[in-house]
């Protein structure tokens, strides 16, 4: 691939953007009971004025800490040649994640890795804009050799080498053009969590289920895990609305111990549940494997990934057969470069990737990886979904397009779909944004000290 842009990154700006979603209980689950959906938002600008936009997702408090981590890391980007970055993007990614002093704070995990994800997404957004392509198309047009050069395979060569990855991509190249045309014509299927937040009343859940069924959705996910009797009641209610021909998933957001997850899901087995998502700690690989084995007889699968911190842990989940649905998160691990490796490993292990997208900007970003996977890697949509939550899409210059329960790519939307509107930044910048000032003045939220 020819790389000769002649651009130098002049500055990296960081913004703390928060939305008061806790007021309506949007996003509420068994553990995260009052989230204020937020993003640590980045704008990178080259010396000629070209821009790239990036972000990572949080639940409010602590978003400022991620912004601080971005500010601490940005020296690695500033005054750097864009050509040098993209010509050895795999090497640059390793440099960003292996800064000799900062690495001690947590190698490829935690707040620092969230900051890496935001910085990397801004670079991909810039790249797509420079090439005048959406990121999924940028990826799909790359040769297998060049794409593999973007990935740091360190710690994962025991399951997938560079040569194996190249061969895998070459084998998947047959029919790429046909799949790309199908994607543009038919889109990519999605399910919704919008009706299932745990803080919603039964009446609101029923109303939203009906709304999304009328929009063509046939797959729904609800949150569980605080009260078993309530979960049985809610599963019964939603099945009465959507019937048993449609798909139902449940998500406990890590609240259970291992045996508790098995026992709880045994009580819900008659509701024909496709998967239990995040049944226990995201670090407990063997615990997930035990749950998966125990629930097999009920046809209930295990899904996990939105809180898995890096490719190494994903590798071990796959090796241990600890999940059957891999739920990568576009903002959790180290951005597109690391996500590419997770998708390739999932292809080798024949594991379905159904990404997490229940947060600000997650739909906008992860759709690109899922589109690329269909066109260039797995070659199938069967049994696969992208999550969809109808929140904050209006804050984006180019929001994700969802019609009849399918995501549709837009060829004229260059980059990674990560640019927020100026109006959004003005209203929701924390804590001086217009919306937050109104909430503080009305004593809806305490004014930060």
N, C-alpha and C positions, 0 to 999 in steps of 0.2 A: 504494500500500500504506500502510495506516495505521500510523504509528509513534508511540506515545505510552506508553512504558514508565515514564518518570520515574525511571530508574535512573542512578546515578553509580558509576563504577568506583573503588572504594576502595583496592584493592591488587592487585599482581601478584606472585605467588610463583613461584620457579623451583627445579626439582629436577633433579639429575644422576642419572639412572637407568640402570644398566648391567646386562646379563645376560652371564654367562660362557660364551657360545656357542662360543668358540674351543676349549673342552675337548672338544667332540664334532665339531669342524670344520664345524659348521652355518654356512652362509653363505659358505663358502670358494670362491674362484674363482682365476683365473690371476694376478691382481694382489693382491687382498685375501685373503691366505692364512690369516690368523688373527683374524677379526673377533670382537669382543665387541659384539653388537647392543645399541644404547643409544638413549635418547631424552633430549633436553633438554625437560623437562616443565613446563608452566605451569598454574597455577590463578589465574584472575582472580575477584575477589569484589567484588560491588557493596555499597553502603552498607546495603542492605536484606538482604544475605546471599545473594543469588543468585550462582551460580557458573558459570563456563565453563572448559573444560579444553582445552589445546592442546599440541602437541608437534612436534618435528622429529627426524629420524632420523640417527644417526651410527654409526660402527663402533668406538666405545670411546674410546681416547685422543683428546683434543680435544673431547670432549663438554662438558667444563668451559669450554672457550673459547666455545662456542655459548651456554652458560648466562650467561657474562659479557656477551656481546653482547646477550642479552635484558635483562639487568639494566641495561645502558647505554641501551637503547631504551625501557624501560618508562615513563619519565616522560611520554612522548607519550600513553599511555593513562590513567595514574593521574589521578584527579579529573576525568576527561572524562565528559560526558553521553553515555550510550548512544544516546539519541535523535539527538543531533548526529552521532554516528558513522554510524549506519545511514541517516540521511536524506541523507548525502553520502558514502557509503562509498567511492566512486571517488576523491573528493577526499582523504578521510582516508588511503586506501592510498597515494596519491601523497605525502602529507605524511610518512608513515612511512618510505617508501623514498627520500625526498629531503631528509632532515634536513641542513641546510646544512654542518655540520661532519663528521658521520659518513659522509655520502655519499662523501667522498673516499677512504674505505677500500675502496670497491668499489661503484660504482653498480649495484644490482640483481644482485649476484653474491656468491659466497663465503659466509663465516661470517655476515656481516651479513644477507644475504638468507635464510639458514636461520633466523635469529632472527625475521625478519619473518614467515616462514611459520608459525612456532610461535605468534606473537602473533595473527596473523590467524585461525588455526584456532580459537584460544580464543574469539575474538569470534563466529565462526560457530556454535560450539557453544553459547555463551550465547544467541545469537539464536534458534536452533532450540528451545532450552529455554523461552525466553520465549514463543514462538509455539506451543509444544507440538506440534512437528513434527520429523521427521528432516530433515536439511539438504537431501536430494534433493527431498523434497516441498515444502519451503520455496521452493526454486528453481523447481520445476515450476509452482507456483501463482502465481508473479510474472508481471505483464504484461511483454511484450517491452521496453517503454519503461523500466520500473523496473529490470529486470534489467540492461539495457545501461548504466544510470546507475551501476551498481556497479563498472564497469570503467574503468581508465585506458588509453585507446587511444593514448597518446603513443608515437611511433616506429613505429606499425603502421598508420596511416591510409592509407599508400600501397597497402595490400592489403585493408584492411577498415575502413570508416568506421562511425560509430555508426548512421547511417541504414541502411546496408547490413545491419548486424547485426540491427537491429529488423525489417527486411523478411524476413531469413532466418528469424528466430524466428516471425514471423507465418505464413510459408509452411509451417513445420513444425508449426503448431498443430493442423492437421487430424488427427484420430485420436489425440490425446493421451490421452483418457480410455480408449480401447481398449488403448493401449500400457501405460498404468499398470496396468490390470487384469491384462494379460498378465504384466507384471513381478512383480506380487504372487503370481500363480498359478504361473508357470513359472521365475522367477528369471532370472539372467544368467550365461552360460557362463564357465567359467574353465579355465585350464591350471595345471599344477603344476611347480614347480622343486624340490620337496622331495626328489626322488630323485636330483637331478643335481649336487649340490655337488661340487666338484673334489677335495676332500679325502676323500671317501667311497671305501671299497673297492668293487671290482666286485661283491662279494657283497652289500654293503649296498645298492648301487644297484639290483641285480636284485630284492632282497627288497622294496624300497620301490616299485619299478615295479609289481610284482604287487599290492602292497597298494592302491595308488591306482587301478589298473585295476579291482579289486574294488569300489572306491568309486564307480565310474562315470566316471573320467577317461579321456578319449580324446586328450588333448593334453599333451605332456611337453616340458620344456626341460632341457638339460644344459649344464654349463659346459665350455669347451674352452680351449686356447691355450698350455699349457705344453709338451706333447710330442705331435707329430703322430701317431706310431705308437700312442700310448696313446689319442688321440682317435678314431682309426679303429677301434681295438678296442672302445672304449666305445660308439661309435655302432652297431657291429655287434651288440654284446650287447643294447643297448636295443631295436634293431629286432627281434631274435630274440624278445624278450619281448612287445613291443607290436604287432608286425606292421607291415605297410606301409599298412594302412588307417587307422591312427591318425596323429596329427600329431606331428612332431618339430621342435623349434627348438633352436638352439645359441646360446651367449652367450660371447663372449671377453673381456668387460669391459675393452675398450680396449687390449689388449696388443699388437696388431699395428701395423706400418707399413702403408701403403696397399697396396702390391704384395704384401706378405707375406699380408695378409688375403685377397686375390684368389687367390693361389697355394694357401694353406691350404684355403680353401673349395672350390677346384677338386678337391683330393684327397678331399673329403668329399661330392662332388656326387651320388654314386650312392646316398646314404642318404635321398634325397627329403626334404631339409630345407626347411621353410617359410621360416625367416629366420635370418640371422646378426645377432645383437644386439651393439651397440656394437663394431663391428669395428676401430675405431681411435679416436684422440683425439676426445672429444666436442666439441672446438672446431674440428675440421677438417671444415667443411661440404663443401668441394669434394672432399676425400678420400672422404667418404661417398658423394658423388655418383658419383665414379669407380668405387668398389666396386659400387655399385648397378647401374651400366651394364654393368660387366664380368660380373656374375653373373646378369644377365637370362637369358642363353641356357640356364642350368641351372635356371631357375625358382626360384632362391634370392632372397628379398627381403632388404632391409636394414631393421632396426629400431633405433631409438635414442631417447633422451630422458631417461633417469633421471638423467643428469649434466648435461643442458642447463640453463643457469642462469637463463634468463628468456625472456619471450615474443618478444623481438627475435631471438634466435638460433633459436627455433622457427620464426619467420616466414621466416628465410633458408633453413633446412632445407627448408621447404615450397616456397619459390620456386625453389630449386636442384634440386628433385626428388631430394633426398639420402637420403630414406628413404620407405618405403611403409607403415611402421607407426610411429605416433607414440606414444612411451612416456612420457607425462607421469608425474611423481612428485609425490604429494600433499605431500611435505615439502621438495622441492628448490627450486621457484620460489616466488614470494611468496604462497602460499596460494590460497584459493578464487577470489578476485577475478581474479588473473592466470591461473589455470587456465581460467576461463570464456572468456577471450579466445583461448587456445590451442585449445580445443574448437571455438569458432566459426570460427577460421581453418582448422582441419582440415576442417570441413564445407564451407567454400568451395572448398578445394583438393581435396576428395573423397579425403582421406587417412584411413585407419582409425586410430582411437585404441584402443590396447591397453595400458593403463597398467602401469607398474612397481608391484609390491606386495610385493617380497621383503624386507621389513624390519618392525620393530616398529611397529604402528599404521598401516602403509601400506594394508593391506587395509581396515581399519576406516574410514579416511578416503576413499580414492579410490573406493570403491564408490558413494558419494553422487554424485560427478561423472559416473560411468559410467551410473548409473541415470537421472540428469537428461538426459544426452546421448541416451539411447534414447527417453525420453519426449518431450523438447522440442526436440532438435536434429537428430540424424542419423535418428532414427526406425527404426533397424535394429540387429540384433545380428549380422547375417551377417558371418562372417569376423572377428569381434571377440571378445576375451577379456579378463578381468581375471586377472592373475597370482594364484596362491595358494600360500603356504608355510605349513605347519602348525607355526608357532612363536609362542609368547608370547600367543596369543589368550586364554588363560585368565587373563592378567593384567588384562583389561579388564572393567569392570562390564557393558558390553554388547558382547561380541565379535561380529565378523562371523559370519554364519550361512552355512555352505556345506553343501549336501546334493546328492548325485548330480552333483558337478562343476558346481554352479550356486550363485552368491551369491543369497540371498533377503533382501529388505528386511523390516524389522520396524517397523510403524507406531507401536508404543508405545515405541520407543527414540528419544527426542527428542534433537536436537542432532547432533553429528558423531562419536559413538561414541569419543570421545577420553579418557574418564575411566578412569584406572587404579584398581584396587582399593587400599584402604588397606594391605592385606597386601603387595601388590607394592611399594609405596613403602617400607614398613618393611623388607622383606627386601633390596631391590636398590638402595636409595639408595647412591651411591658417595661415600665409602668406608666409611661407618659402618653401613650396612645389615647385617642379621643374616647374610645369605648371604655377603657379602664378608668380614665378620669371621671367619667359619668358614674361608673359603678362605685368608685371610692367616695365620691361626693354624696351618693345616695346611701352610703353605709351598707351596701350589698356585700362588698368585700372590704376587709381592713386595709387601710393604706399602708404600704410597706414602709418600714422605718428607715 
